[in-house]
Amino acid sequence: MQRLIAAALCTFSCLAMAECPDWPDLRAETELTALAAQVAEWDDAYHQRGLSLVDDEIYDQARQRLEQWQACFAAINATAAADPLDGAEGPVAHPVAQTGLAKLADAEAVKEWLATRSDVWVQPKVDGVAVTLHYRNGSLFRLVSRGNGSHGQDWTDRAQLLQAIPLALPVSGELILQGELYWRLQDHVQAEAGSVGARSRVAGAMARQALDRETAAQIGLFVWDWPNGPRDMQARLAGLIAMGFGDSAAMTLPLDTAEQAGDWREYWFHHRLPFATDGIVLRQGQRPEASRWQAQPPHWAVAWKYPLRTAVTRVREVTFSIGRSGRITPVLQLEPVQLDDRLVSRVSLGSVKRWQQEDVQPDDQIAIALAGLTVPRFERVVWRMQQRQRVEAPRPGDYHFLSCWQASPGCEQQFVARLVWLSGKHGLDLPGLGPGTWQTLVESGLVDGLLDWLQLDQRRLQQIPGIGEASASSLFSSFQLARERPLASWLRALGAPPGADAIPAENWEAVANVSLAQWQAEPGIGATRAQHLHAFFTSPEVLRLRQRLHEAGIVGF
């Protein structure tokens, strides 16, 4: 069904937990007006031109955000929300109003909704374009687009080309069907492929002045209700089957429990279907007379959508992570948002160049998704704040593979990253030494240089707040293991560039005295790598570390 015209039930529970922006009225008016204009632009493109400029998930969340801000700044009259279907109203009245659907937030909400109802049925929520089919004495009288629920566009001329819509049915009198025009897909698995723009394809095709036969053949029909049909659901389904809508009837199934609803939701999310879906629909078999239906979500039918594939959230802060080699990675600290079964509060942008290209700043609203269903991934900026707080990135020239060997101002991140690498599996493989432990040692002032920990004994470790006798003993034992590690492990631990082991060596001099030309002559080591290796082994900082290791009696130095 098309974009829902009413505030979803989940909106209130979700937005109740959201914080109101700390804005003066003037800024609030500016920001709300801009977002309202953006949403209105999306509405106009979708309903007037059949173009979906953003995914429906993004649209829904943007509208929810707008409604939240409007609730926060209710006194600002200039930002009254426009109906999402303003401008979609057509000249033709629906014989029975299209109601739309409210959305339930989770399994608990489904359980509560079912608790007071009986004779409930479940259907897949087909992701397409809603229409009304009106037959008179067996002949198709009119096909009407959803429009604003009470009035829509006359698409009867297009129906002549749609193979999915029978122009004649073996019935008499008035017959009114409501359903979804969908884009035919082959073995479509929603959990894997998403909606693949299926709804937009149908909307775009139906919005054209002329519909070609090849495109028309790609459009199917799912009948999800018979408003003026029999009162009993079983009788309505039997009638649909008799009229040739057996595929739709076969996917309208009796439901007893919330667990069953969850099972069907999972099944249709992961099962191969001929169309895109975005959740399930729960319907009571018994409902009011069709003449009483209104263009607003009813009490007798609701939707339970699939987990978000794409979530929209606010950027709280832009930070920069500086790694062991000096690589600067922008990290967006986010207003926490649920994606599948994960609560996501940060996402990496990979490089400063990409951050600059995407132009992401604090308070911007961005879309994120899960890459491979596990790793949060930045998708796009959905909209930018009108009043923006610009953040400056660290200067790339200040950080490189030979910088930050001490915990000096500005070097804290890279220095701790060096320590973590040194004790990690790629370095000395020392147990019990992770980022938190190293951070504690640095903050205590006992580790200010990369090798200061070699001089620490158990007594001094035990004096650090948070480190007890057992922890101090364990750390000291781990430090002692470092003295047993071979030269090759120490070279990796110190951060020697890849390829340092290309020349077998038992002591420092054997590898440190290799010339630039000799490095470059080694197989697999090009000019750039050779320069890095030569620079590392001749760096004054590295030579000072080598001297300390020599004095500490480490084998090979």
Backbone hydrogen bonds, N-H to C=O, Kabsch-Sander energy under -0.5 kcal/mol:
donor,donor_aa,acceptor,acceptor_aa,energy
10,C,103,K,-1.1
11,T,8,A,-1.1
12,F,8,A,-0.7
12,F,9,L,-0.6
13,S,9,L,-1.0
14,C,10,C,-2.7
15,L,11,T,-3.3
16,A,12,F,-1.6
17,M,13,S,-0.6
17,M,14,C,-1.0
18,A,15,L,-0.8
23,W,21,P,-1.6
28,A,24,P,-2.6
29,E,25,D,-2.6
30,T,26,L,-1.8
31,E,27,R,-3.0
32,L,28,A,-2.7
33,T,29,E,-2.2
34,A,30,T,-1.9
35,L,31,E,-2.4
36,A,32,L,-2.7
37,A,33,T,-2.0
38,Q,34,A,-2.0
39,V,35,L,-2.6
40,A,36,A,-2.4
41,E,37,A,-2.0
42,W,38,Q,-2.1
43,D,39,V,-2.5
44,D,40,A,-2.6
45,A,41,E,-2.3
46,Y,42,W,-2.2
47,H,43,D,-3.0
48,Q,44,D,-2.3
49,R,44,D,-0.7
49,R,45,A,-1.0
50,G,46,Y,-0.8
51,L,45,A,-2.7
53,L,51,L,-0.9
59,Y,55,D,-2.5
60,D,56,D,-3.0
61,Q,57,E,-1.9
62,A,58,I,-2.4
63,R,59,Y,-2.5
64,Q,60,D,-2.2
65,R,61,Q,-2.4
66,L,62,A,-2.3
67,E,63,R,-2.5
68,Q,64,Q,-2.4
69,W,65,R,-2.6
70,Q,66,L,-2.4
71,A,67,E,-1.9
72,C,68,Q,-2.2
73,F,69,W,-2.2
74,A,71,A,-0.8
76,I,73,F,-1.9
77,N,75,A,-1.3
79,T,76,I,-1.3
80,A,77,N,-1.3
86,D,83,D,-2.3
88,A,85,L,-2.6
89,E,85,L,-0.6
92,V,152,G,-2.2
93,A,91,P,-0.5
94,H,150,S,-2.7
98,Q,149,G,-2.7
99,T,97,A,-0.6
102,A,301,A,-0.6
104,L,303,A,-3.3
110,V,106,D,-2.0
111,K,107,A,-2.5
112,E,108,E,-2.3
113,W,109,A,-2.3
114,L,110,V,-2.5
115,A,111,K,-1.4
116,T,112,E,-0.6
116,T,113,W,-0.6
117,R,114,L,-2.0
120,V,255,L,-0.7
121,W,283,R,-3.2
122,V,253,L,-3.0
123,Q,281,V,-2.1
125,K,279,G,-3.2
126,V,124,P,-1.3
127,D,276,A,-2.9
128,G,126,V,-1.2
129,V,181,L,-2.5
131,V,179,G,-2.3
132,T,144,V,-2.4
133,L,177,L,-3.1
134,H,132,T,-0.5
134,H,142,R,-2.8
135,Y,133,L,-0.6
135,Y,175,L,-3.2
136,R,139,S,-2.6
137,N,173,G,-2.7
138,G,173,G,-0.5
139,S,136,R,-1.9
140,L,167,L,-2.8
141,F,134,H,-2.8
141,F,139,S,-0.5
142,R,134,H,-2.0
144,V,132,T,-2.4
145,S,153,Q,-2.5
146,R,130,A,-1.6
148,N,151,H,-2.2
149,G,146,R,-2.5
152,G,92,V,-2.8
155,W,143,L,-3.3
155,W,153,Q,-0.8
159,A,155,W,-1.6
160,Q,156,T,-0.8
160,Q,157,D,-0.7
161,L,158,R,-1.9
162,L,158,R,-0.8
163,Q,161,L,-0.9
164,A,219,I,-0.5
165,I,162,L,-1.5
169,L,138,G,-2.9
171,V,169,L,-2.5
175,L,135,Y,-2.4
177,L,133,L,-2.6
178,Q,225,D,-2.6
179,G,131,V,-2.1
180,E,222,F,-2.7
181,L,129,V,-3.1
182,Y,180,E,-0.6
182,Y,220,G,-2.0
184,R,182,Y,-0.5
184,R,218,Q,-3.5
185,L,274,P,-2.8
187,D,185,L,-0.7
188,H,273,L,-2.6
190,Q,188,H,-0.6
190,Q,271,H,-0.5
191,A,269,F,-2.5
192,E,189,V,-0.9
193,A,189,V,-2.8
194,G,190,Q,-2.2
196,V,193,A,-0.6
198,A,195,S,-3.0
201,R,197,G,-1.9
202,V,198,A,-1.7
203,A,199,R,-2.8
204,G,200,S,-2.9
205,A,201,R,-2.2
206,M,202,V,-2.7
207,A,203,A,-1.3
208,R,204,G,-0.7
208,R,205,A,-0.9
212,D,210,A,-0.6
216,A,212,D,-2.5
217,A,213,R,-2.0
218,Q,215,T,-1.4
219,I,216,A,-1.5
220,G,182,Y,-3.2
220,G,218,Q,-0.5
222,F,180,E,-2.3
223,V,221,L,-0.5
224,W,178,Q,-1.6
224,W,222,F,-0.7
225,D,178,Q,-1.8
228,N,176,I,-0.7
229,G,226,W,-2.3
236,R,232,D,-2.1
237,L,233,M,-2.8
238,A,234,Q,-2.2
239,G,235,A,-2.2
240,L,236,R,-2.4
241,I,237,L,-2.4
242,A,238,A,-2.1
243,M,239,G,-1.5
244,G,241,I,-1.4
245,F,240,L,-3.0
249,A,245,F,-2.0
250,A,246,G,-2.4
251,M,247,D,-0.6
251,M,248,S,-1.0
252,T,249,A,-1.7
253,L,122,V,-2.5
253,L,251,M,-0.6
255,L,120,V,-2.7
261,A,257,T,-1.7
262,G,258,A,-2.4
263,D,259,E,-2.2
264,W,260,Q,-2.6
265,R,261,A,-2.4
266,E,262,G,-2.4
267,Y,263,D,-2.6
268,W,264,W,-2.8
269,F,265,R,-1.5
270,H,266,E,-1.8
271,H,267,Y,-1.7
273,L,188,H,-2.3
278,D,125,K,-2.2
280,I,304,W,-2.3
281,V,123,Q,-2.8
282,L,302,V,-2.7
283,R,121,W,-2.9
284,Q,300,W,-2.5
285,G,119,D,-4.0
292,R,289,E,-2.1
293,W,290,A,-1.5
296,Q,294,Q,-2.5
302,V,282,L,-2.1
303,A,102,A,-2.7
304,W,280,I,-2.6
306,Y,278,D,-1.6
311,A,368,I,-2.7
313,T,366,I,-2.3
315,V,364,D,-2.5
316,R,314,R,-0.8
316,R,333,Q,-2.5
317,E,333,Q,-1.7
319,T,317,E,-0.6
319,T,331,V,-2.9
321,S,329,T,-3.1
323,G,321,S,-0.6
323,G,327,R,-2.4
326,G,323,G,-1.8
329,T,321,S,-3.1
329,T,327,R,-0.6
331,V,319,T,-3.2
332,L,347,V,-3.1
333,Q,317,E,-3.1
333,Q,331,V,-0.7
334,L,332,L,-0.6
334,L,345,S,-3.2
335,E,314,R,-2.5
337,V,344,V,-2.0
339,L,342,R,-3.2
342,R,339,L,-2.5
344,V,337,V,-3.0
344,V,342,R,-0.7
347,V,332,L,-1.7
349,L,330,P,-2.6
351,S,349,L,-1.8
352,V,328,I,-0.6
355,W,351,S,-2.1
356,Q,352,V,-2.5
357,Q,353,K,-2.2
358,E,354,R,-2.9
359,D,355,W,-1.6
360,V,355,W,-0.9
363,D,315,V,-3.9
364,D,361,Q,-1.9
365,Q,383,W,-2.3
366,I,313,T,-2.7
366,I,364,D,-0.5
367,A,380,R,-2.9
368,I,311,A,-2.7
369,A,377,R,-2.4
370,L,309,R,-0.6
371,A,369,A,-0.6
371,A,375,V,-3.9
372,G,370,L,-0.6
373,L,370,L,-0.9
374,T,371,A,-1.6
375,V,371,A,-2.1
377,R,369,A,-3.5
378,F,348,S,-0.5
379,E,367,A,-2.9
380,R,367,A,-1.2
382,V,365,Q,-2.3
382,V,380,R,-0.6
383,W,365,Q,-1.5
388,R,386,Q,-0.7
389,Q,362,P,-0.5
390,R,388,R,-0.7
398,D,395,R,-2.0
399,Y,396,P,-1.5
403,S,400,H,-1.8
407,A,448,D,-2.1
408,S,406,Q,-1.4
411,C,408,S,-2.6
415,F,411,C,-2.7
416,V,412,E,-2.3
417,A,413,Q,-2.3
418,R,414,Q,-2.1
419,L,415,F,-2.0
420,V,416,V,-2.6
421,W,417,A,-2.2
422,L,418,R,-2.7
423,S,419,L,-2.0
424,G,420,V,-0.9
424,G,421,W,-0.6
427,G,424,G,-1.4
428,L,422,L,-3.1
429,D,424,G,-2.5
430,L,423,S,-2.5
433,L,430,L,-0.9
434,G,432,G,-0.6
438,W,434,G,-2.3
439,Q,435,P,-2.5
440,T,436,G,-2.0
441,L,437,T,-2.3
442,V,438,W,-2.6
443,E,439,Q,-2.7
444,S,440,T,-1.6
445,G,442,V,-1.5
446,L,441,L,-1.0
447,V,441,L,-1.2
448,D,446,L,-0.6
450,L,405,W,-1.0
452,D,449,G,-1.4
454,L,451,L,-1.6
455,Q,452,D,-1.7
456,L,453,W,-1.3
461,L,457,D,-2.0
462,Q,458,Q,-2.1
463,Q,459,R,-0.7
463,Q,460,R,-0.6
464,I,461,L,-1.4
467,I,464,I,-2.1
468,G,466,G,-0.6
472,A,468,G,-2.5
473,S,469,E,-2.2
474,S,470,A,-2.3
475,L,471,S,-2.7
476,F,472,A,-2.5
477,S,473,S,-2.1
478,S,474,S,-2.0
479,F,475,L,-2.6
480,Q,476,F,-2.0
481,L,477,S,-1.3
482,A,478,S,-0.8
482,A,479,F,-0.8
483,R,479,F,-0.6
483,R,480,Q,-1.1
484,E,481,L,-1.7
485,R,482,A,-1.3
490,W,486,P,-1.9
491,L,487,L,-2.7
492,R,488,A,-1.9
493,A,489,S,-2.4
494,L,490,W,-2.3
495,G,491,L,-0.6
495,G,492,R,-1.0
496,A,491,L,-2.4
500,A,497,P,-1.3
502,A,499,G,-2.1
503,I,500,A,-0.6
508,W,556,G,-3.0
510,A,507,N,-0.5
511,V,507,N,-0.8
511,V,508,W,-1.1
512,A,508,W,-3.0
513,N,509,E,-1.8
514,V,511,V,-1.1
519,W,515,S,-2.4
520,Q,516,L,-2.2
521,A,517,A,-1.3
522,E,518,Q,-0.6
522,E,519,W,-1.3
525,I,522,E,-1.8
526,G,524,G,-0.7
530,A,526,G,-2.3
531,Q,527,A,-2.1
532,H,528,T,-2.2
533,L,529,R,-2.5
534,H,530,A,-2.5
535,A,531,Q,-2.5
536,F,532,H,-2.3
537,F,533,L,-2.2
538,T,534,H,-0.9
539,S,535,A,-0.6
539,S,536,F,-1.0
543,L,539,S,-2.4
544,R,540,P,-2.0
545,L,541,E,-1.8
546,R,542,V,-2.4
547,Q,543,L,-1.9
548,R,544,R,-1.9
549,L,545,L,-2.2
550,H,546,R,-2.1
551,E,547,Q,-2.5
552,A,548,R,-1.7
553,G,550,H,-1.2
554,I,549,L,-2.4
555,V,483,R,-0.5
557,F,554,I,-1.8
